[in-house]
Amino acid sequence: MATSTLFDSAPSSCSALLPAGQSREGKMPSAGLEAGSNKVDVAIDLGNPLLNRTVDGFLKIGAVGACRVVAEDAFDCIHRGDISKRQLEETLKKMCKEGAYWGAVAGVYVGMEYGVERARGDRDWKNALIGGIATGALVSAATNNKGNKIAQDAITGGAIATAVEFINYLT
């Protein structure tokens, strides 16, 4: 009898855990860029569903973090009425830093949620709760927080992840 680990490919029966009409097949990080008649599609298959989902979360939320920096700095430049090469360099550095930070947090969360799903064998809101708690605690501990702050961040992570999951169920 073969045993299954978190790093095995998802079994074909896993599609029963998804809402009707959805499939896990082909679930790998992908992105597209379209400008006029030119279109570029990129897909990354790491050969492992856990890695695929983690990289997908990292890339998508990392891009959101970088865009947030661009929006804030563009507003500041418009408000001040000037822009310099130094400001552009600082914006680029902040984009990389924020993109990597938020991408890493998202990658950890997606990986945790997937791991919990595989361990429990169920796909429901409890996976989001457990994944959010674990991610909140891990990120808090990694930023040198102690005791009660780690617990507070774990609760916040679990609450946010669960709320998002419930909102997704409503739509």
C-alpha positions as CSV (number, residue, x, y, z in Angstrom):
1,M,0.0,0.0,0.0
2,A,1.5,3.3,-1.1
3,T,1.4,6.3,1.2
4,S,0.8,9.8,0.1
5,T,2.7,12.9,1.2
6,L,2.2,16.6,0.7
7,F,4.7,16.6,-2.1
8,D,3.0,13.9,-4.2
9,S,0.9,14.9,-7.2
10,A,-2.7,15.5,-6.4
11,P,-4.7,12.3,-7.0
12,S,-7.3,12.3,-9.7
13,S,-10.0,11.9,-7.1
14,C,-9.1,15.3,-5.7
15,S,-11.5,17.0,-8.2
16,A,-14.3,15.7,-6.0
17,L,-13.1,18.2,-3.3
18,L,-13.7,21.2,-5.7
19,P,-16.9,23.0,-6.5
20,A,-18.9,21.6,-9.4
21,G,-17.4,22.4,-12.8
22,Q,-13.8,23.1,-11.5
23,S,-10.8,21.0,-12.0
24,R,-7.2,21.0,-10.6
25,E,-5.7,19.8,-13.8
26,G,-3.4,22.4,-15.4
27,K,-3.2,24.4,-12.1
28,M,0.2,26.0,-12.4
29,P,1.5,29.5,-12.2
30,S,0.6,31.4,-15.3
31,A,0.3,35.0,-16.4
32,G,-0.4,36.9,-19.6
33,L,0.4,40.3,-20.9
34,E,-1.5,41.9,-23.8
35,A,-0.8,45.2,-25.6
36,G,-2.6,45.8,-28.8
37,S,-2.2,42.8,-31.1
38,N,0.8,41.5,-29.2
39,K,0.2,38.9,-26.5
40,V,2.6,37.0,-24.2
41,D,1.5,34.1,-22.0
42,V,3.9,32.5,-19.5
43,A,3.2,29.3,-17.6
44,I,5.5,27.7,-15.1
45,D,5.2,24.0,-14.2
46,L,7.4,22.8,-11.4
47,G,6.0,19.3,-11.5
48,N,4.6,19.5,-8.0
49,P,1.2,20.9,-7.1
50,L,2.5,22.4,-3.8
51,L,5.3,24.2,-5.5
52,N,3.1,25.3,-8.3
53,R,0.6,26.9,-6.0
54,T,3.2,28.5,-3.8
55,V,5.0,30.1,-6.8
56,D,1.6,31.2,-8.2
57,G,0.7,32.9,-4.9
58,F,4.2,34.5,-4.7
59,L,4.1,35.9,-8.2
60,K,0.5,37.2,-8.1
61,I,0.6,38.8,-4.7
62,G,4.2,40.0,-5.2
63,A,3.0,41.8,-8.3
64,V,0.2,43.4,-6.3
65,G,2.7,44.6,-3.6
66,A,5.0,46.1,-6.3
67,C,2.0,47.9,-8.0
68,R,1.0,49.3,-4.6
69,V,4.4,50.9,-4.3
70,V,4.2,52.4,-7.8
71,A,0.8,53.8,-7.1
72,E,1.9,55.4,-3.8
73,D,5.1,56.8,-5.2
74,A,3.3,58.1,-8.4
75,F,0.9,59.9,-6.1
76,D,3.7,61.4,-4.1
77,C,5.5,62.6,-7.3
78,I,2.3,64.2,-8.7
79,H,1.6,65.8,-5.3
80,R,5.2,67.3,-5.1
81,G,5.3,68.1,-8.8
82,D,8.7,66.7,-9.5
83,I,10.5,63.5,-10.2
84,S,14.2,62.6,-10.2
85,K,16.4,59.6,-11.1
86,R,17.1,59.1,-7.3
87,Q,13.3,58.9,-6.7
88,L,12.9,56.3,-9.5
89,E,15.7,54.2,-8.1
90,E,14.2,54.4,-4.6
91,T,10.8,53.4,-6.1
92,L,12.4,50.4,-7.8
93,K,14.1,49.3,-4.6
94,K,10.8,49.6,-2.7
95,M,9.0,47.7,-5.4
96,C,11.4,44.8,-5.1
97,K,11.3,44.8,-1.3
98,E,7.5,45.0,-1.0
99,G,6.9,42.6,-3.9
100,A,9.2,40.0,-2.3
101,Y,7.7,40.5,1.2
102,W,4.1,40.2,0.2
103,G,4.9,37.5,-2.4
104,A,6.6,35.4,0.3
105,V,3.7,35.9,2.7
106,A,1.3,34.7,0.0
107,G,3.5,31.8,-0.9
108,V,3.7,30.6,2.7
109,Y,-0.1,31.0,3.1
110,V,-1.0,29.1,-0.1
111,G,1.5,26.4,0.7
112,M,0.2,26.0,4.2
113,E,-3.4,25.9,3.1
114,Y,-2.6,23.3,0.4
115,G,-0.7,21.3,3.0
116,V,-3.6,21.4,5.4
117,E,-6.0,20.4,2.7
118,R,-3.9,17.4,1.7
119,A,-3.4,16.4,5.4
120,R,-7.1,16.7,6.3
121,G,-8.4,15.3,3.0
122,D,-11.1,18.1,3.0
123,R,-11.4,21.3,1.1
124,D,-13.3,23.8,3.3
125,W,-12.9,27.0,5.3
126,K,-11.0,25.2,8.1
127,N,-8.0,24.9,5.8
128,A,-8.0,28.7,5.3
129,L,-8.3,29.2,9.1
130,I,-5.4,26.8,9.9
131,G,-3.3,28.1,7.0
132,G,-3.9,31.7,8.1
133,I,-3.1,31.0,11.7
134,A,0.2,29.2,10.8
135,T,1.2,31.9,8.3
136,G,0.4,34.8,10.7
137,A,2.5,33.1,13.4
138,L,5.4,32.3,11.1
139,V,5.6,35.8,9.5
140,S,5.3,37.4,13.0
141,A,8.0,35.1,14.4
142,A,10.3,35.8,11.4
143,T,10.1,39.5,12.0
144,N,11.4,39.0,15.6
145,N,8.1,39.5,17.4
146,K,7.6,37.7,20.7
147,G,4.8,36.0,22.7
148,N,1.5,37.8,22.6
149,K,2.3,39.6,19.4
150,I,2.9,36.3,17.6
151,A,-0.4,35.0,19.0
152,Q,-2.2,38.2,17.9
153,D,-0.8,38.0,14.4
154,A,-1.8,34.3,14.2
155,I,-5.3,35.2,15.2
156,T,-5.4,38.0,12.7
157,G,-4.1,35.8,9.9
158,G,-6.6,33.2,10.6
159,A,-9.5,35.7,10.8
160,I,-8.5,37.4,7.5
161,A,-8.0,34.1,5.6
162,T,-11.4,32.7,6.9
163,A,-13.2,35.9,6.1
164,V,-11.8,35.8,2.5
165,E,-12.8,32.2,2.2
166,F,-16.4,32.9,3.3
167,I,-16.6,35.9,1.0
168,N,-15.5,33.6,-1.9
169,Y,-18.2,31.2,-1.0
170,L,-20.8,34.0,-1.3
171,T,-19.7,35.0,-4.8
